[in-house]
Amino acid sequence: MGVHVAITLQPGRLTMRLPRRALGVGLACLLACVAAGCSSGTTTTTTTLPATTLPPLPPPLFAYVTMVGTGGNIGLGHSVIPVNISLGGGGPQSPLGVGSYPDAIAITPNGEQAYVANYNSNTVTPIDLVTGKVLPSIALGANAGPAGIAIAPDGKTAYVTDAGAVGTLGNTVTPIDLATDKTLPPITVGPGPQGIAITPDGQRAYVADAGAIVSGQTGSYGSTVTPVDLTTGKALTPITVGNAPTGIAITPNGSTALVTNLNSGSVSPIDIAKDTAGPPIQVQGAPIAVAISSAQPTIAYVVDTISKQSATGNVTLINLADDIAGAPIFVGKNPQAIAFTPGGTAAWIVCFDDQTIVPLNTRTHLLGTPIHLPGGPSAIAVAARPTSTGTGKTKKSSSAKSPSGSKKKKA
């Protein structure tokens, strides 16, 4: 007896129906086979399919935001807030206690270690990001005023700019041996150093000599960037740029340094091969921070904080192929710092007056939903959180730091 199968075609699917009579015959044959133990002389082979292994989920992304205080409490803030910025992440986590006025932060490339420069405490605080433990702080000079921090590509040394405390004006960079957490002899640079960046080959650092931009300091604004030979620990001839340089970043290929001139409303490109500055690039507002992603190596993202030209705050994109600035993108009130996600798909901007961090899609240049962080958000670094350290304290490092904020600038 033949078995007829009816096949019904419907839009988008194929349906197969067995006639009731055929179904009954098939069921009877199956029961008979079971009763007889299927011992018809044939051999039945059982095939075990391999277990399906799903790829591991990517580690969650965290932004680490320093909190410096607000209003009359500016400078009294003393924490770093981890913020889960993954899709569906938990947002702000419990704060980690560090020194007072945490002005800058750098994170190792595997996300296991953070170093926080505490301006008012004159210390640098290491944080184990795997365990969430705050490690003993590293003391600097009594009037150091640490304002910026960068970590050498080999992970052996951190370099901290000493801007000086109220009533003093610093002019040094302090190296820290990360194997021992001990400070090394300081390197003399220009007055009031703020931002610092290191070339990808680790041979040089470039320091923004902002001058007396801290309220209570005497002296003039600076207008130079000092190159430092890290192999010898010696400062080289300063490079003239705009007024009150604060933030600095270096292109991934190591050819150009970009420095933000806070009081000139411009960004100066520096040819690293020649150590000369090109014509300044005008932006809207007071540029305070700059960052360049390896995913977009020819685009600089400049944070323009409040100024006479802009009462709000923007991010301006500069095409480094022709040094032309694009139209400013409004991000919030009084932005201070910027950091990219590891893949460069988004930039996160700290808006001090709005008490938020705001994501900016680097492909569409559209803003995402801000995350509210009351307490004076200032500097930011972003990294994927690892699940284990393996060998304890991380040594291989790279910087993801933010310069000091304009809220310290003299009126």
C-alpha positions as CSV (number, residue, x, y, z in Angstrom):
1,M,0.0,0.0,0.0
2,G,1.5,3.3,-1.0
3,V,1.5,6.3,1.3
4,H,0.3,9.5,-0.2
5,V,1.7,12.8,1.2
6,A,-0.2,16.0,0.7
7,I,2.1,19.1,0.5
8,T,0.5,22.5,0.9
9,L,2.3,25.6,-0.3
10,Q,1.6,28.8,1.6
11,P,3.3,32.1,1.3
12,G,6.5,32.0,3.3
13,R,6.3,28.3,4.4
14,L,6.0,24.7,3.3
15,T,3.5,22.4,5.1
16,M,3.5,18.6,4.8
17,R,0.4,16.7,6.0
18,L,0.1,12.9,6.2
19,P,-3.4,11.4,5.6
20,R,-5.0,9.9,8.7
21,R,-4.9,6.4,7.3
22,A,-1.2,6.6,6.5
23,L,-0.6,8.0,10.0
24,G,-2.4,5.0,11.6
25,V,-0.4,2.5,9.5
26,G,2.8,4.1,10.4
27,L,2.0,4.2,14.1
28,A,1.1,0.5,14.0
29,C,4.4,-0.4,12.4
30,L,6.3,1.6,15.0
31,L,4.5,-0.2,17.9
32,A,5.2,-3.6,16.3
33,C,8.9,-2.7,15.9
34,V,9.2,-1.7,19.6
35,A,7.4,-4.9,20.8
36,A,9.8,-7.1,18.7
37,G,12.8,-5.2,20.0
38,C,13.5,-4.2,16.4
39,S,15.4,-7.5,16.0
40,S,14.9,-7.9,12.3
41,G,18.5,-8.7,11.7
42,T,19.5,-5.2,10.9
43,T,21.9,-3.1,13.0
44,T,20.7,0.2,14.4
45,T,23.4,2.9,14.7
46,T,22.9,5.7,17.2
47,T,24.4,9.0,16.2
48,T,25.3,11.5,19.0
49,L,25.4,15.1,17.7
50,P,28.2,17.2,19.1
51,A,27.3,19.7,21.8
52,T,26.7,23.1,20.5
53,T,29.2,25.7,22.0
54,L,28.1,29.2,21.9
55,P,30.7,31.9,21.6
56,P,31.4,33.7,24.9
57,L,29.7,37.0,25.6
58,P,31.9,40.0,25.2
59,P,33.0,41.5,28.6
60,P,30.9,44.4,29.8
61,L,32.0,48.0,29.0
62,F,32.6,50.4,31.8
63,A,33.2,54.1,32.0
64,Y,35.2,55.2,35.0
65,V,34.2,58.7,35.9
66,T,36.0,60.9,38.5
67,M,33.9,63.0,40.8
68,V,35.3,66.3,42.0
69,G,32.3,67.9,43.7
70,T,30.0,70.8,42.7
71,G,29.2,74.3,43.9
72,G,31.0,75.2,47.1
73,N,32.2,71.6,47.3
74,I,34.3,71.7,44.1
75,G,37.6,70.1,45.0
76,L,36.2,68.0,47.8
77,G,35.0,65.2,45.7
78,H,37.0,62.0,46.2
79,S,35.6,59.1,44.2
80,V,35.5,57.3,40.9
81,I,32.2,55.9,39.8
82,P,32.2,52.8,37.5
83,V,29.3,53.0,35.0
84,N,28.2,49.9,33.1
85,I,27.6,51.4,29.6
86,S,27.0,48.0,27.9
87,L,23.7,47.5,26.1
88,G,21.2,46.8,28.9
89,G,24.0,47.4,31.5
90,G,23.3,48.4,35.1
91,G,24.5,52.0,34.8
92,P,26.3,53.6,37.8
93,Q,27.8,51.3,40.4
94,S,29.0,51.9,43.9
95,P,31.7,54.6,44.1
96,L,35.3,53.9,44.7
97,G,37.1,56.1,47.2
98,V,40.2,57.9,46.0
99,G,42.0,61.1,46.8
100,S,40.4,64.6,46.8
101,Y,39.8,66.3,43.4
102,P,40.5,63.3,41.1
103,D,41.6,65.3,38.1
104,A,42.6,62.7,35.6
105,I,42.5,58.9,35.1
106,A,44.4,56.4,33.0
107,I,43.5,52.7,32.4
108,T,45.7,49.8,31.3
109,P,44.7,48.3,27.9
110,N,43.3,45.1,29.4
111,G,41.2,47.0,31.8
112,E,42.6,45.6,34.9
113,Q,44.2,48.6,36.5
114,A,43.4,52.3,36.7
115,Y,45.5,55.2,38.0
116,V,43.9,58.3,39.3
117,A,45.7,61.7,39.7
118,N,44.3,63.4,42.8
119,Y,44.9,67.2,42.5
120,N,44.2,68.3,46.1
121,S,45.7,65.2,47.7
122,N,48.9,65.3,45.8
123,T,48.7,61.5,45.2
124,V,48.0,58.9,42.5
125,T,45.6,56.2,43.5
126,P,45.8,52.7,41.8
127,I,42.6,50.7,41.5
128,D,42.3,47.0,40.7
129,L,39.3,47.1,38.3
130,V,38.9,43.3,38.5
131,T,38.3,43.1,42.2
132,G,37.1,46.7,42.6
133,K,39.7,47.2,45.3
134,V,41.4,50.6,45.8
135,L,45.1,50.1,46.4
136,P,47.4,52.3,48.6
137,S,48.0,55.8,47.1
138,I,51.3,56.9,45.8
139,A,52.5,60.2,47.4
140,L,53.9,63.0,45.2
141,G,55.3,66.3,46.4
142,A,53.5,68.4,49.0
143,N,52.5,71.0,46.4
144,A,52.6,68.8,43.3
145,G,49.0,69.4,42.1
146,P,48.8,66.3,39.8
147,A,46.6,67.3,36.9
148,G,47.3,64.9,34.0
149,I,48.5,61.3,33.7
150,A,49.7,59.0,30.9
151,I,51.1,55.5,30.9
152,A,53.9,54.4,28.6
153,P,53.0,51.8,26.0
154,D,55.3,49.2,27.6
155,G,53.3,49.6,30.8
156,K,56.4,50.2,33.0
157,T,56.0,53.8,33.8
158,A,53.2,56.4,34.5
159,Y,54.0,60.1,33.9
160,V,52.1,62.7,36.0
161,T,52.0,66.4,35.4
162,D,52.6,68.6,38.4
163,A,50.5,71.7,37.9
164,G,51.2,73.1,41.4
165,A,48.8,73.9,44.2
166,V,47.0,77.1,45.1
167,G,49.7,79.8,45.6
168,T,52.4,77.7,43.8
169,L,53.1,77.0,40.1
170,G,54.4,73.6,39.2
171,N,56.8,72.9,36.4
172,T,57.6,69.2,36.5
173,V,56.5,65.7,35.3
174,T,56.9,62.9,37.9
175,P,57.5,59.4,36.5
176,I,56.2,56.5,38.6
177,D,57.7,53.0,38.3
178,L,54.6,50.8,38.1
179,A,56.5,47.7,39.2
180,T,57.2,49.2,42.6
181,D,54.7,52.2,42.7
182,K,57.7,54.4,43.5
183,T,58.3,57.9,42.1
184,L,61.4,58.6,40.1
185,P,63.2,61.9,39.7
186,P,61.0,64.6,38.3
187,I,61.5,66.1,34.8
188,T,61.4,69.9,34.5
189,V,59.0,71.2,31.8
190,G,57.1,74.4,31.3
191,P,54.9,76.2,33.9
192,G,51.6,74.8,35.0
193,P,51.7,71.5,33.0
194,Q,48.2,70.0,32.5
195,G,47.7,67.4,29.7
196,I,50.3,64.8,28.7
197,A,50.4,62.3,25.8
198,I,53.0,59.7,24.8
199,T,53.9,58.7,21.3
200,P,52.9,55.1,20.2
201,D,56.6,54.0,20.2
202,G,57.0,55.2,23.8
203,Q,60.0,57.4,22.9
204,R,58.5,60.8,23.7
205,A,56.0,62.6,25.8
206,Y,54.4,65.9,24.9
207,V,53.3,68.1,27.8
208,A,50.8,71.0,27.6
209,D,52.3,73.9,29.6
210,A,49.1,75.8,30.6
211,G,50.6,78.2,33.0
212,A,48.7,79.7,35.9
213,I,45.2,78.6,35.1
214,V,44.4,77.5,38.6
215,S,42.5,80.1,40.7
216,G,44.9,81.4,43.4
217,Q,48.1,80.9,41.3
218,T,50.2,83.8,40.3
219,G,51.8,84.1,36.9
220,S,50.8,84.3,33.3
221,Y,49.1,81.8,31.1
222,G,51.4,79.4,29.3
223,S,51.7,79.1,25.5
224,T,54.0,76.1,24.9
225,V,54.2,72.4,24.6
226,T,57.3,70.7,25.9
227,P,58.6,67.5,24.2
228,V,60.3,65.1,26.6
229,D,62.8,62.4,25.5
230,L,61.7,59.5,27.6
231,T,64.8,57.5,26.9
232,T,66.9,60.1,28.6
233,G,64.3,61.8,30.8
234,K,65.3,65.2,29.4
235,A,63.0,67.9,28.2
236,L,63.6,69.3,24.7
237,T,63.0,72.7,23.2
238,P,59.4,74.0,23.9
239,I,57.1,74.5,21.0
240,T,55.0,77.7,20.8
241,V,51.2,77.1,20.5
242,G,48.2,79.1,21.6
243,N,47.2,80.5,24.9
244,A,46.7,78.2,28.0
245,P,47.2,74.8,26.3
246,T,45.5,72.1,28.3
247,G,44.5,68.9,26.5
248,I,46.7,66.9,24.1
249,A,46.4,63.8,22.0
250,I,48.7,62.0,19.4
251,T,47.6,60.4,16.2
252,P,47.8,56.5,16.2
253,N,50.6,56.7,13.6
254,G,52.6,59.0,15.9
255,S,53.0,61.7,13.3
256,T,51.0,64.5,14.8
257,A,50.1,65.9,18.2
258,L,47.0,68.0,18.7
259,V,46.8,70.5,21.5
260,T,43.8,72.4,22.7
261,N,44.4,76.1,23.4
262,L,41.9,76.9,26.1
263,N,42.0,80.7,25.9
264,S,42.7,81.0,22.2
265,G,39.7,79.0,21.0
266,S,41.9,76.9,18.8
267,V,43.7,73.6,18.3
268,S,47.4,73.5,17.3
269,P,48.7,70.6,15.2
270,I,52.3,69.7,16.0
271,D,54.5,67.9,13.4
272,I,56.3,65.4,15.6
273,A,59.1,64.7,13.1
274,K,60.0,68.4,13.1
275,D,58.6,69.5,16.5
276,T,57.0,72.5,15.0
277,A,53.4,73.8,15.3
278,G,51.2,74.4,12.2
279,P,48.6,77.1,11.8
280,P,46.0,77.0,14.6
281,I,42.6,75.5,13.8
282,Q,39.7,77.7,15.1
283,V,36.8,76.1,17.0
284,Q,33.8,77.4,18.7
285,G,34.1,77.7,22.5
286,A,37.1,77.0,24.7
287,P,38.7,73.7,23.7
288,I,39.8,71.8,26.8
289,A,40.2,68.2,25.7
290,V,40.9,66.2,22.5
291,A,40.9,62.5,21.6
292,I,41.7,60.4,18.5
293,S,40.5,56.9,18.0
294,S,42.5,54.2,16.2
295,A,39.2,53.4,14.4
296,Q,39.2,56.9,12.9
297,P,42.8,57.9,12.9
298,T,42.3,61.0,10.8
299,I,39.6,62.6,12.9
300,A,40.2,64.5,16.1
301,Y,37.3,65.0,18.5
302,V,37.7,68.3,20.4
303,V,35.7,69.1,23.5
304,D,34.7,72.8,23.6
305,T,33.7,73.9,27.1
306,I,31.9,77.1,28.0
307,S,33.4,80.4,27.0
308,K,32.6,83.9,25.7
309,Q,32.0,82.3,22.3
310,S,29.8,79.5,23.6
311,A,27.6,79.5,26.7
312,T,26.9,75.7,26.4
313,G,29.4,73.2,25.1
314,N,30.2,71.2,21.9
315,V,32.3,68.5,20.4
316,T,34.0,69.6,17.2
317,L,35.4,67.1,14.6
318,I,38.6,68.1,12.9
319,N,39.6,66.4,9.6
320,L,43.4,65.9,10.0
321,A,43.8,65.4,6.3
322,D,43.2,69.1,5.7
323,D,43.0,70.5,9.3
324,I,39.4,71.7,8.7
325,A,37.0,71.8,11.6
326,G,33.4,70.7,11.1
327,A,30.2,72.1,12.5
328,P,30.1,71.9,16.3
329,I,27.9,69.2,17.8
330,F,26.0,70.4,21.0
331,V,26.5,67.8,23.7
332,G,25.6,69.5,27.0
333,K,26.6,72.2,29.4
334,N,30.3,72.7,30.3
335,P,31.8,69.5,28.8
336,Q,35.1,68.6,30.3
337,A,36.5,65.3,28.9
338,I,36.1,62.6,26.3
339,A,37.0,58.9,25.9
340,F,36.3,56.3,23.2
341,T,34.9,52.8,23.6
342,P,37.6,50.2,22.8
343,G,36.2,49.6,19.3
344,G,35.8,53.3,18.6
345,T,32.1,53.0,17.9
346,A,31.1,55.7,20.5
347,A,32.7,58.6,22.3
348,W,31.6,59.4,25.8
349,I,31.6,63.0,26.9
350,V,31.5,64.3,30.5
351,C,29.2,67.4,30.9
352,F,30.0,68.9,34.3
353,D,27.1,71.4,34.6
354,D,24.5,68.9,33.4
355,Q,26.0,66.2,35.7
356,T,25.9,63.7,32.9
357,I,28.0,61.5,30.6
358,V,26.7,61.5,27.1
359,P,27.4,58.9,24.3
360,L,28.1,60.2,20.8
361,N,27.8,57.7,17.9
362,T,31.0,58.1,15.9
363,R,29.4,56.9,12.7
364,T,26.2,58.9,12.7
365,H,27.3,61.7,15.1
366,L,24.0,61.4,16.9
367,L,23.8,61.6,20.7
368,G,22.5,58.8,22.9
369,T,20.7,58.9,26.2
370,P,22.7,60.7,28.9
371,I,23.5,59.0,32.2
372,H,23.0,61.2,35.2
373,L,25.9,61.3,37.7
374,P,25.4,63.9,40.5
375,G,28.5,64.9,42.3
376,G,30.7,66.7,39.8
377,P,31.8,64.4,37.0
378,S,35.1,65.5,35.5
379,A,37.5,63.0,33.9
380,I,36.6,59.7,32.1
381,A,38.2,56.6,30.8
382,V,36.5,53.6,29.2
383,A,37.5,49.9,29.1
384,A,36.1,46.4,28.9
385,R,36.0,44.8,32.3
386,P,38.1,41.6,32.4
387,T,37.1,38.5,34.4
388,S,40.5,37.7,35.9
389,T,43.9,39.1,36.4
390,G,46.0,36.0,36.0
391,T,49.2,37.5,37.4
392,G,48.0,40.1,39.8
393,K,48.7,43.8,39.3
394,T,48.7,44.7,35.6
395,K,51.8,46.1,34.1
396,K,51.1,46.5,30.4
397,S,49.3,49.8,30.0
398,S,48.0,52.5,27.8
399,S,46.5,55.9,28.7
400,A,42.9,57.0,28.4
401,K,43.1,60.1,30.4
402,S,41.4,63.5,30.5
403,P,43.0,66.8,31.3
404,S,42.0,69.1,34.1
405,G,38.8,71.0,33.9
406,S,38.2,74.6,33.1
407,K,36.3,75.1,36.4
408,K,39.8,75.6,37.9
409,K,40.6,78.4,35.4
410,K,41.0,81.9,36.9
411,A,38.3,84.3,36.2
